[in-house]
Amino acid sequence: MPNEILLNAFDMNCMAHQSFGLWRHPRDRSVNYKTTEYWTDLAQTLERGLFDGLFLADVLGTYDVYGGSPGAAIRTATQIPVNDPTLVIPPMAMVTENLCFGVTGTLSYESPVPFARRMSTLDHLTGGRVGWNVVTGYLQSAAKGTGQVDQSAHDTRYDIAEEYMEIMYKLWEASWSENAVRLDRKAGVFADPDRIEQIKHDGLYLSIDSPHLCEPSPQRTPILYQAGSSPKGRSFAAKHAECVFVVGPSTAVLTSVVADLRQRATDGGRDPADLKIFAMMTVIVAPTDEEAQAKLADYQRYVSHESALAVLSGWTGIDFSHFSLDDKLTNSKVEGIQGVMDAFTADPGRVWTIREIAEKIAIGGPSPVVVGSPTTVVNEMERWVRETDVDGFNLARVVAPETFVDVVDLVVPEMQSRGIYKREYRPGTYREKLYGRGPHLTTPHPGSAYHR
Ligand SMILES: Cc1cc2nc3c(=O)[nH]c(=O)nc-3n(C[C@H](O)[C@H](O)[C@H](O)COP(=O)(O)O)c2cc1C
């Protein structure tokens, strides 16, 4: 019996997330991102397809690297406007029982105590179905928008993240001991102050002096996601992440990334199988291969190269308005998302021009795009799992919500018939569903050491 493949939907509280210009497609509904129904409908669709989670990306700035201004991004709805991703989770939790939610929170712009409270509140309201995608940010515009003079350097951001995680574990795991809440109506004692620790942290980058403001939530520490792909990012992921989000346009690029992540986890004393690794993928599926190819051709009529290059410039920090479309991209260290840069430069057998990258990114961002019948698509998913050793996929949308509806109606039944996809959810919290163990972090995860 092969292992079951995990599935997340990858989305963002905006219109153009990973497909650029497609909001103009007549069937696209992403303009309704600002309504509650848009999200509750999506959550119900995903739960009908037994998706493990909805993974919500986020940024706190504009894509203003391209041409030195946010003009192109604003014109083309390129991740702007972008609403708060956490606020759409409670309504989705109300209309579902098992779907879990991974939400991006940028630690560089979030003060630890209020952020820990927001995540604990979500964990309470969802009954333990929430995860945090730990990101450090990559947009200079976001740093400026949150009152910083400059974004910290790439590797320094991970040093700050390390300290931030220590504070989070202290707040979530150490501050309230297991029996701090007494709920003793007769004695008039809700909680025992002696069992609640004031967290005092005076570090190189951060300092706090506060207890956690929430009583323990079902998971305490939410499921931890991470998407770092530089050497420093991978070490951070291998240490802290339970789920890692990776991207590469080919199995050749991803195989070594996944092996390296699992090796780093092993070196750190963790079971490498405890890293649940999700590859980004975009699926365009229809009953037959021909119909799926026709669907792709239809989608391609709506792509925007300007939007794609605006987002690529923001991801990498390189202003692609200065390049000719026929220029070739060569590998370099970037201050933005190294993983996106590597996706197009790490395979020596494939040299990309800027035009090719723009056309690629316009549908499905940096992810591979798999087009075909359910048989073709699932063959390809199985090949990716076999060759790269990932555990599952974060599936991006092209047309909202059509891409996800197609996957639920056509891909999921094909996976189930091959015995590689669940037929029902496991009970419990996000952590229990993923691991079949208890709701809390366990040794040797570093966060578990803080638990009192
Ligand atoms: C697939 C993928 C998805 C990401 N999603 C987000 C996101 O939603 N918001 C964000 O601020 N950063 C996001 N990032 C950025 C990373 O979390 C990380 O901060 C960035 O990649 C820089 O680290 P690196 O050079 O180690 O990859 C993402 C990165 C990857 C590869």
PDBQT file of the ligand as one rigid body, heavy atoms in Angstrom, charges set to zero:
ROOT
HETATM    1  C1  LIG A 501       7.145  28.393  -1.892  1.00  0.00    +0.000 C 
HETATM    2  C2  LIG A 501       7.434  29.604  -1.054  1.00  0.00    +0.000 A 
HETATM    3  C3  LIG A 501       6.362  30.306  -0.479  1.00  0.00    +0.000 A 
HETATM    4  C4  LIG A 501       6.594  31.420   0.315  1.00  0.00    +0.000 A 
HETATM    5  N1  LIG A 501       5.550  32.145   0.810  1.00  0.00    +0.000 NA
HETATM    6  C5  LIG A 501       5.800  33.311   1.464  1.00  0.00    +0.000 A 
HETATM    7  C6  LIG A 501       4.758  34.161   1.904  1.00  0.00    +0.000 A 
HETATM    8  O1  LIG A 501       3.581  33.894   1.731  1.00  0.00    +0.000 OA
HETATM    9  N2  LIG A 501       5.087  35.324   2.509  1.00  0.00    +0.000 N 
HETATM   10  C7  LIG A 501       6.374  35.694   2.744  1.00  0.00    +0.000 A 
HETATM   11  O2  LIG A 501       6.603  36.755   3.310  1.00  0.00    +0.000 OA
HETATM   12  N3  LIG A 501       7.381  34.875   2.355  1.00  0.00    +0.000 NA
HETATM   13  C8  LIG A 501       7.129  33.732   1.716  1.00  0.00    +0.000 A 
HETATM   14  N4  LIG A 501       8.161  32.964   1.285  1.00  0.00    +0.000 N 
HETATM   15  C9  LIG A 501       9.504  33.411   1.625  1.00  0.00    +0.000 C 
HETATM   16  C10 LIG A 501      10.212  32.494   2.601  1.00  0.00    +0.000 C 
HETATM   17  O3  LIG A 501       9.503  32.106   3.687  1.00  0.00    +0.000 OA
HETATM   18  C11 LIG A 501      11.559  33.081   3.026  1.00  0.00    +0.000 C 
HETATM   19  O4  LIG A 501      11.398  34.158   3.887  1.00  0.00    +0.000 OA
HETATM   20  C12 LIG A 501      12.272  33.533   1.831  1.00  0.00    +0.000 C 
HETATM   21  O5  LIG A 501      12.212  32.487   0.904  1.00  0.00    +0.000 OA
HETATM   22  C13 LIG A 501      13.717  33.904   2.099  1.00  0.00    +0.000 C 
HETATM   23  O6  LIG A 501      14.395  32.797   2.569  1.00  0.00    +0.000 OA
HETATM   24  P1  LIG A 501      15.234  31.803   1.652  1.00  0.00    +0.000 P 
HETATM   25  O7  LIG A 501      16.169  32.634   0.851  1.00  0.00    +0.000 OA
HETATM   26  O8  LIG A 501      15.885  30.937   2.671  1.00  0.00    +0.000 OA
HETATM   27  O9  LIG A 501      14.301  31.043   0.760  1.00  0.00    +0.000 OA
HETATM   28  C14 LIG A 501       7.925  31.840   0.523  1.00  0.00    +0.000 A 
HETATM   29  C15 LIG A 501       8.976  31.123  -0.061  1.00  0.00    +0.000 A 
HETATM   30  C16 LIG A 501       8.747  30.022  -0.826  1.00  0.00    +0.000 A 
HETATM   31  C17 LIG A 501       9.912  29.298  -1.444  1.00  0.00    +0.000 C 
ENDROOT
TORSDOF 0
